[in-house]
């Protein structure tokens, strides 16, 4: 059966609960829909948006993105999360999601479209190249230990 894809930005608790299993395919460390909703709501406060690709009423893909501005790219859209359910990968839904976010970014006056993917994600990298994206750098990460409380003598 061929489905037509409808796109909608998710905002409410019921919509986030419905999308949880899709996001969990990309982010398996998210173990409960409540924790997912709390995290997404914190990110919403920082400008994060979550676009769903729906077949019927059910989300089959998600693109989480935000608008950013910096000295390298000017105003740009950064895609934090892009996932399509495993049963619909290679069906075109991922490309449709990227096209929707690209259109939204252009309408918002963005100069660039940016995302990161893991070095171990060869299939994702091939997909991004096919979508017209080019590898322009490497992303470096360091896990930080929690800061120790400052003693009064150290803050002077």
Buried (B, 14 or more C-beta within 10 A) or exposed (E): EEBEBEBEEBEEEEBBBBBBBBBBBEBEEBEEBEEBBEBBEEBBEEEBBBBBBBBEEEBBBBBBBBBBEEEEBEBBBBBBBBBBBEEBBEBEBBBBBBEBBBEBBEEEEBEBBBBEBEEEEEEBBEBBEEBEBEEEEEEEEEEEEEEEEEEEEEEE
